[in-house]
């Protein structure tokens, strides 16, 4: 978000390389003939890696640097270069192959196909973000020596041990040290972000024992049909409407990015894989039923709305239960708590089902039934039933819909915690008011917001790829996004930053207005790119605040943010 956060004091004259991957720093590959370099002012690990033809992970491992890859002026750094001995000998299989990424591929599918793991592929290919691969990219397969057999019946060892995180540790180093993987550690310890661990944190090592058996009896029909994308459609809505999944649609249509579909695009709908996952419809007694939630592990292609639909809950309930600041950002392997679907109270109370008075809504251009349902705190099924809609995908501009139980809520829409920080109740209350206002308004679609970001960036001389990467990282191009810090809209601008942007614009900017919100974010970006010589620092300044970056360097979460935005920039080029 475009805001400053509480500064974290850093040691003497530290310079930081803004490259820590979302899956932790990879352990060093074979080091080479070591060079010794005395650090001068302004140098970073990435500078040294580039100058000597080495890599950041290799330098970090050779010098036991901390997670922020901090080096100090006047110290001597060992730089492994090509052709020498390994500083840390390890037995590795030298046999490797090369694979060229095709449209629709995901790293988990490639890993499964070649009998390896996502962590191993990401480490071998130095991928900053395992979710971002692109058609034509060449990946090295193997050579890690740690091939895990992807056999369905896995004998899980239940021996567990505990490890206390020390300063400078990364999850990948801890995993390597204990003979496990980053994914296993993240799963066992329910880490939403593998890059964010902190000294003193106690981690459980090994013995996850949570082998999820995919139900083998699955009846699939192979009939295919075609669908033409309409304004406001999303892949998850189309998948839900046709009884399939986002992953299946993306694979069938060779979509490199499931978030990008265009109006008029013709999609092949794969045979509806009707997974009969024994839906035990429990007749709920609303007396003392403690609604049993469950746990769900996010898979490639999942969206929060799909997961909510699948488990009979809502996006808002999932986001609230899991303290998700932004419902657009879930990660593969993340473990979500599914809230109980029965709306009963734990104490013996007669359940107060607020008989919310029904309202009427007039359909506008770009509306979808799921968006209308979410906006009014109801479900697609309830809307379809109330309005006798034979086909939930067919609504038209000007149509008047009766909205059942449309309770206007101005609290509980936004949590109070983000990135480990809990915000004051007054800020959270303001965030909830802004969220309620945005939910009640008709706003442009994500595609339209993306186009607006590009236009505004060009108008003000800001790199459109940078502007899009920041906007996507912050909100997923969602104008209705509001964080617990009261960062608002597609550019996630807090009110004080909005006032600053208003001064730069020469007029009062309304952060709840889509055009003004984008203008505010772009003007702040323009200032930052002109103030800093390095784009990494400008990106960090947008998230952490320019003053904090200058005074203290990057916070640990800022490092991951910068790496993610830079990876996204290459996608928007």
C-alpha positions in Angstrom: 0.0 0.0 0.0 1.1 3.6 -0.5 1.9 4.2 3.2 4.7 4.3 5.7 4.9 1.7 8.5 6.6 1.6 11.9 10.4 1.7 11.2 12.5 -1.3 12.3 16.0 -0.3 13.4 18.8 -1.8 11.4 22.6 -2.2 12.1 25.5 -0.1 10.9 25.6 1.3 7.3 23.7 -1.7 5.9 22.9 -2.0 2.2 20.3 -4.5 1.2 19.7 -6.6 -1.9 16.0 -6.5 -2.7 15.8 -10.1 -3.8 14.3 -12.7 -1.4 11.9 -15.1 -3.0 8.5 -15.8 -1.8 9.6 -19.4 -1.0 12.8 -18.3 0.9 16.3 -17.9 -0.3 17.5 -20.9 -2.3 20.5 -22.7 -0.8 23.7 -22.3 -2.7 24.5 -24.4 -5.7 28.1 -25.5 -6.1 30.3 -22.6 -5.3 33.2 -21.8 -7.5 36.7 -20.4 -7.3 36.1 -17.9 -4.5 36.8 -14.2 -5.0 37.3 -11.9 -2.0 35.7 -8.5 -2.2 35.9 -5.6 0.2 32.5 -3.9 0.4 32.3 -0.3 -0.6 29.5 2.2 0.2 26.4 1.8 -1.9 27.1 -1.8 -3.0 24.6 -4.6 -2.7 24.7 -8.3 -3.0 22.9 -8.1 -6.4 25.7 -5.7 -7.6 28.4 -8.1 -6.6 26.6 -11.1 -8.1 26.3 -9.3 -11.4 29.9 -8.0 -11.4 31.5 -11.4 -10.7 29.1 -13.6 -12.6 27.8 -15.2 -9.4 24.3 -15.5 -7.9 22.7 -13.9 -4.9 21.8 -17.2 -3.2 25.4 -18.4 -3.7 26.9 -15.3 -2.0 24.3 -15.4 0.8 25.1 -19.1 1.5 28.9 -18.6 1.3 28.8 -15.7 3.8 25.9 -16.9 6.0 24.1 -13.6 5.4 20.8 -12.8 6.9 17.4 -13.1 5.2 17.7 -9.5 3.9 21.1 -10.3 2.3 22.7 -7.4 4.3 26.4 -6.6 3.8 28.4 -4.0 5.6 30.8 -1.3 4.3 34.5 -2.3 5.0 33.8 -6.1 5.4 35.3 -8.7 3.1 32.8 -10.9 1.3 33.5 -14.3 -0.3 32.1 -14.5 -3.8 31.8 -18.0 -5.4 32.4 -17.8 -9.2 32.2 -20.4 -11.9 34.6 -23.3 -12.1 35.8 -23.9 -8.6 35.1 -26.1 -5.6 31.9 -26.0 -3.6 32.3 -24.3 -0.2 29.6 -26.6 1.1 30.1 -30.1 -0.4 26.9 -32.0 -0.9 26.0 -35.1 -2.8 23.9 -34.1 -5.9 22.8 -36.0 -8.9 24.3 -34.4 -11.9 21.8 -35.8 -14.4 19.5 -33.0 -15.5 17.2 -32.1 -18.4 15.6 -29.0 -19.9 11.9 -28.4 -20.3 10.2 -25.5 -22.3 7.1 -24.1 -20.6 3.9 -24.4 -22.7 0.7 -22.3 -22.4 -1.4 -23.5 -19.5 1.5 -25.2 -17.6 1.9 -24.7 -13.9 5.1 -25.4 -11.9 3.3 -28.0 -9.8 2.1 -29.9 -13.0 5.7 -29.8 -14.5 7.1 -31.0 -11.1 4.6 -33.9 -10.9 5.3 -34.8 -14.6 9.0 -35.1 -14.0 8.9 -36.7 -10.6 10.3 -33.7 -8.7 8.9 -30.9 -6.4 7.9 -27.3 -6.9 10.6 -26.3 -4.3 13.3 -28.2 -6.2 12.3 -26.6 -9.5 12.1 -23.1 -8.1 15.5 -23.6 -6.4 17.2 -25.1 -9.5 15.9 -22.3 -11.8 16.2 -19.5 -9.2 12.5 -18.6 -9.6 11.6 -15.5 -7.5 8.0 -16.5 -7.6 6.9 -20.1 -8.2 3.5 -18.9 -9.5 5.1 -16.9 -12.3 6.3 -18.9 -15.3 5.6 -18.1 -18.9 5.3 -19.9 -22.2 8.7 -20.4 -23.9 10.7 -20.2 -20.6 13.3 -23.0 -20.4 13.5 -24.8 -17.1 16.3 -27.1 -15.8 14.7 -30.3 -14.5 16.6 -32.4 -11.9 20.2 -32.3 -10.7 19.0 -31.7 -7.1 19.3 -35.2 -5.9 16.2 -34.8 -3.8 13.5 -36.3 -6.0 10.4 -37.1 -4.1 8.3 -39.9 -5.4 4.8 -38.6 -6.1 3.2 -41.9 -5.1 -0.4 -41.6 -3.9 0.0 -43.8 -0.8 2.8 -42.0 1.0 4.0 -43.4 4.3 4.3 -40.3 6.4 6.8 -40.4 9.2 5.2 -39.0 12.3 8.5 -38.1 14.1 8.4 -34.4 14.7 10.9 -32.1 16.2 10.9 -28.4 17.0 13.3 -25.7 15.8 13.6 -22.1 17.1 14.3 -19.6 14.3 17.5 -17.6 14.7 18.5 -14.2 13.2 19.5 -14.7 9.6 17.6 -18.0 9.1 15.5 -18.6 5.9 13.0 -21.3 5.5 14.9 -22.9 2.7 18.1 -23.1 4.9 16.1 -24.7 7.8 14.4 -27.1 5.4 17.8 -28.1 3.9 19.4 -28.5 7.3 16.6 -30.8 8.5 16.2 -32.8 5.3 12.8 -31.6 4.4 11.3 -29.1 1.9 10.0 -25.5 2.1 6.6 -26.6 1.1 6.4 -29.3 3.8 7.6 -26.8 6.5 5.2 -24.1 5.3 2.3 -26.7 5.3 3.2 -28.2 8.7 3.5 -24.7 10.4 0.5 -23.2 8.4 2.8 -20.4 7.1 0.8 -18.2 4.7 4.1 -16.6 3.4 7.2 -18.7 3.5 9.4 -15.6 3.2 8.2 -14.3 6.5 9.7 -16.0 9.5 11.1 -14.2 12.5 13.8 -14.9 15.2 12.3 -16.7 18.2 9.5 -18.4 16.2 9.1 -22.1 16.9 8.7 -24.3 13.9 7.6 -27.9 13.8 9.9 -30.0 11.7 8.6 -33.1 9.8 5.8 -35.5 10.4 3.0 -33.5 8.8 1.1 -36.7 8.3 -1.6 -34.9 6.4 -1.8 -37.0 3.3 -4.9 -36.0 1.5 -6.2 -38.9 -0.6 -7.8 -37.6 -3.7 -11.1 -39.5 -3.9 -10.5 -42.2 -6.6 -14.1 -42.9 -7.6 -14.9 -39.9 -9.8 -17.4 -40.1 -12.6 -16.4 -37.7 -15.4 -18.4 -36.9 -18.5 -16.4 -36.0 -21.6 -18.9 -33.8 -23.5 -17.5 -30.4 -24.4 -19.2 -27.2 -25.3 -18.1 -23.6 -26.2 -18.7 -20.4 -24.3 -18.2 -16.8 -25.5 -16.8 -14.4 -22.7 -19.1 -11.5 -21.9 -18.3 -8.2 -20.1 -17.8 -8.7 -16.4 -17.1 -12.5 -16.7 -14.3 -14.1 -14.6 -12.9 -17.6 -15.2 -14.0 -18.7 -11.8 -17.6 -17.7 -12.5 -17.6 -19.4 -15.9 -16.2 -22.5 -14.3 -18.8 -22.5 -11.6 -21.6 -21.9 -14.1 -20.6 -24.9 -16.2 -19.7 -27.3 -13.4 -16.0 -27.3 -14.0 -12.8 -25.8 -12.4 -10.6 -22.8 -13.3 -7.6 -25.2 -13.6 -9.5 -27.4 -16.1 -10.7 -24.4 -18.2 -7.1 -22.9 -18.2 -5.6 -26.3 -19.3 -8.2 -27.0 -22.0 -7.9 -23.5 -23.5 -4.1 -23.2 -23.0 -4.5 -20.1 -20.9 -1.1 -18.9 -19.6 -2.8 -16.7 -17.0 -6.3 -17.5 -15.7 -6.8 -13.9 -14.6 -6.8 -12.6 -18.2 -9.7 -13.4 -20.5 -11.2 -11.0 -23.0 -14.7 -10.1 -24.0 -15.6 -12.1 -27.1 -13.0 -14.8 -26.5 -14.4 -18.3 -27.2 -13.6 -20.9 -24.5 -14.0 -24.6 -24.8 -15.8 -26.0 -21.7 -14.2 -29.3 -20.8 -16.4 -32.3 -19.9 -17.8 -31.5 -16.5 -15.8 -33.6 -14.0 -18.6 -34.3 -11.6 -16.6 -35.3 -8.6 -18.9 -37.3 -6.3 -17.3 -36.3 -3.1 -20.1 -37.7 -1.0 -21.9 -34.5 -0.1 -23.2 -35.4 3.3 -26.1 -33.0 3.6 -26.5 -32.7 7.4 -29.9 -31.5 8.4 -28.8 -28.8 10.8 -30.6 -28.3 14.0 -30.3 -24.7 14.8 -30.2 -25.3 18.5 -26.6 -26.1 19.6 -24.9 -27.0 16.4 -21.3 -25.9 16.6 -20.8 -25.6 12.8 -17.9 -27.8 12.0 -15.6 -25.9 9.8 -12.6 -27.7 8.2 -9.2 -27.1 6.7 -8.5 -26.7 3.0 -5.1 -26.5 1.2 -5.1 -24.1 -1.7 -4.3 -25.7 -5.1 -3.0 -24.1 -8.3 -5.9 -22.3 -10.1 -8.0 -21.9 -7.0 -9.8 -18.6 -6.2 -11.4 -17.7 -2.9 -14.8 -17.4 -4.5 -14.5 -21.0 -5.8 -13.4 -22.3 -2.5 -16.2 -20.5 -0.7 -18.8 -21.9 -3.2 -17.3 -25.4 -2.9 -17.6 -25.4 0.9 -21.0 -23.6 1.1 -19.7 -20.4 2.6 -18.9 -16.9 1.5 -15.8 -15.0 0.4 -16.3 -12.5 3.3 -16.6 -15.3 5.9 -13.4 -17.0 4.5 -11.5 -13.7 4.5 -12.6 -12.9 8.0 -11.9 -16.4 9.5 -8.4 -16.5 7.9 -7.7 -12.7 8.5 -7.0 -12.2 4.8 -6.3 -8.5 4.2 -6.9 -9.0 0.4 -9.2 -11.8 -0.8 -7.5 -11.7 -4.2 -4.3 -13.0 -2.8 -4.1 -16.6 -1.7 -1.1 -18.8 -2.4 -0.7 -22.4 -3.5 -0.1 -24.6 -0.4 -1.8 -22.1 1.9 -4.0 -23.7 4.5 -7.4 -22.1 5.0 -9.8 -22.6 7.9 -13.3 -23.1 6.5 -15.8 -21.5 8.8 -18.8 -23.6 9.9 -21.6 -23.2 7.5 -24.3 -23.5 10.1 -25.1 -20.0 11.4 -25.7 -21.0 15.0 -24.3 -19.5 18.1 -22.0 -21.5 20.5 -23.9 -20.4 23.6 -27.5 -21.6 23.9 -29.0 -18.6 22.2 -32.0 -18.7 19.9 -30.3 -17.9 16.6 -31.0 -14.3 15.6 -31.3 -14.6 11.9 -31.8 -11.0 11.2 -34.7 -11.1 8.9 -33.2 -8.5 6.7 -35.7 -6.6 4.7 -35.4 -7.5 1.0 -34.3 -4.8 -1.3 -34.5 -4.2 -5.1 -31.4 -3.8 -7.3 -31.3 -2.7 -11.0 -28.7 -4.5 -13.1 -26.0 -2.3 -14.6 -23.6 -2.9 -17.5 -20.8 -5.4 -16.4 -22.8 -6.8 -13.5 -22.7 -10.5 -12.8 -25.1 -12.3 -10.4 -22.1 -13.4 -8.2 -20.9 -9.8 -7.9 -24.4 -8.5 -7.0 -24.7 -11.3 -4.4 -21.4 -10.5 -2.8 -22.2 -6.8 -2.8 -25.4 -7.4 -0.9 -24.2 -10.1 1.4 -26.3 -12.9 -0.1 -25.6 -15.9 -2.4 -26.1 -16.6 -6.1 -28.5 -19.4 -5.3 -30.6 -17.2 -3.0 -30.8 -14.5 -5.8 -31.7 -17.0 -8.5 -34.4 -18.6 -6.3 -35.9 -15.3 -5.2 -36.1 -14.0 -8.7 -37.1 -17.3 -10.4 -34.0 -17.2 -12.6 -33.8 -20.4 -14.8 -30.2 -19.6 -15.7 -28.0 -17.7 -13.2 -25.7 -16.5 -16.0 -28.4 -14.7 -17.9 -29.2 -11.3 -16.4 -29.6 -8.1 -18.5 -29.0 -4.4 -18.0 -32.1 -2.7 -16.5 -33.5 -5.9 -15.0 -34.8 -5.3 -11.5 -33.8 -8.0 -9.0 -35.2 -8.6 -5.5 -32.3 -9.0 -3.1 -33.2 -11.3 -0.3 -32.0 -10.5 3.2 -29.8 -7.6 2.1 -28.4 -6.5 5.5 -26.4 -3.3 5.3 -23.3 -4.0 7.3 -20.7 -1.4 8.1 -18.5 -3.6 10.4 -16.8 -6.9 10.1 -16.2 -6.4 6.3 -12.5 -5.7 7.0 -10.3 -7.3 9.6 -8.0 -5.5 12.0 -4.6 -7.2 11.2 -2.3 -7.1 8.2 1.3 -8.5 7.9 1.4 -9.1 11.6 0.3 -5.5 12.5 -2.9 -4.8 14.3 -4.5 -1.4 13.5 -6.4 1.0 15.8 -10.1 0.5 16.1 -10.7 4.0 14.6 -8.7 3.2 11.5 -10.4 -0.2 11.1 -13.9 1.4 11.6 -13.0 3.9 8.8 -11.8 1.0 6.6 -15.1 -0.8 7.1 -17.1 2.3 6.2 -15.1 2.7 3.0 -15.6 -1.0 2.2 -19.4 -0.7 2.7 -19.5 2.4 0.5 -17.6 0.7 -2.3 -19.7 -2.5 -2.0 -22.8 -0.4 -2.5 -21.5 1.3 -5.6 -21.1 0.1 -9.2 -17.4 0.1 -10.0 -15.4 -0.7 -13.2 -14.4 -4.3 -13.8 -10.8 -5.5 -13.1 -10.0 -5.3 -16.9 -11.4 -1.8 -17.0 -9.4 -0.8 -14.0 -6.2 -2.3 -15.5 -6.8 -0.3 -18.7 -7.3 2.9 -16.6 -4.0 2.2 -14.7 -2.2 1.9 -18.0 -3.7 5.1 -19.5 -3.0 7.2 -16.3 0.6 5.9 -16.1 1.3 6.9 -19.7 -0.3 10.3 -19.1 2.0 11.1 -16.1 5.2 9.5 -17.5 5.2 6.4 -15.3 6.3 3.0 -16.6 2.9 1.2 -17.3 4.5 -2.2 -16.4 5.5 -0.8 -13.0 2.1 0.8 -12.4 0.3 -2.4 -13.3 2.6 -4.6 -11.2 2.0 -2.4 -8.1 -1.8 -2.3 -8.7 -2.0 -6.1 -9.2 0.2 -6.7 -6.2 -1.9 -4.3 -4.0 -5.4 -5.2 -5.1 -5.5 -7.5 -8.1 -7.1 -4.5 -10.0 -10.0 -4.7 -7.6 -11.5 -1.2 -6.9 -13.4 -2.5 -3.9 -10.3 -3.7 -2.1 -9.8 -2.0 1.4 -7.2 -3.1 3.9 -7.2 -2.9 7.7 -4.9 0.1 7.4 -7.7 1.8 5.4 -5.7 1.6 2.2 -8.4 2.1 -0.4 -9.1 0.9 -3.9 -7.1 -0.4 -6.8 -3.9 1.5 -5.8 -4.5 0.9 -2.0 -3.9 4.5 -1.0 -4.4 5.6 2.6 -6.1 8.9 3.4 -3.0 10.8 4.4 -1.2 9.7 1.2 -4.4 10.7 -0.7 -4.0 14.3 0.7 -0.4 14.4 -0.4 -1.4 13.2 -3.9 -4.2 15.8 -3.9 -1.5 18.5 -3.4 0.5 17.1 -6.3 -2.7 17.0 -8.5 -3.7 20.5 -7.6 -7.2 19.4 -6.7 -9.0 17.3 -4.1 -8.8 13.6 -5.0 -11.6 11.3 -3.9 -10.0 7.9 -3.1 -13.4 6.1 -3.5 -13.6 7.4 -7.1 -11.9 4.9 -9.5 -10.2 7.6 -11.6 -9.1 9.6 -8.6 -7.8 6.5 -6.9 -5.6 5.6 -9.8 -4.4 9.2 -10.2 -3.4 9.3 -6.6 -1.4 6.0 -6.8 0.3 7.0 -10.1 1.3 10.5 -8.8 2.9 8.9 -5.7 4.7 6.4 -8.0 5.9 9.2 -10.2 7.4 11.0 -7.2 9.1 7.9 -5.9 10.7 6.9 -9.3 12.0 10.5 -9.6 13.3 10.5 -6.0 15.1 7.2 -6.0 17.8 6.2 -8.5 16.8 2.5 -8.3 13.4 1.2 -9.2 13.6 -1.4 -6.3 13.8 1.5 -3.8 10.8 3.2 -5.5 8.8 0.0 -5.1 9.9 -0.4 -1.5 8.9 3.3 -0.9 5.4 2.7 -2.2 4.9 -0.2 0.3 7.0 1.0 3.3 7.2 4.7 2.9 10.1 6.7 1.3 11.5 8.1 4.6 11.6 4.7 6.2 13.4 3.2 3.3 16.0 5.9 3.3 16.5 5.8 7.1 16.3 2.1 7.8 16.5 0.1 4.6 14.0 -2.6 3.8 11.8 -4.3 6.4 11.7 -8.1 6.0 8.2 -8.1 4.4 9.3 -5.3 2.1 12.0 -7.5 0.6 9.4 -10.1 -0.5 7.1 -7.3 -1.8 9.8 -5.8 -4.0 10.7 -9.3 -5.4 7.0 -10.0 -6.2 6.4 -6.6 -7.9 9.5 -7.0 -10.1 8.4 -10.5 -11.1 5.0 -9.1 -12.1 6.6 -6.2 -14.1 8.1 -8.8 -16.5 4.7 -10.2 -17.0 3.2 -6.8 -17.9 6.0 -5.8 -20.3 
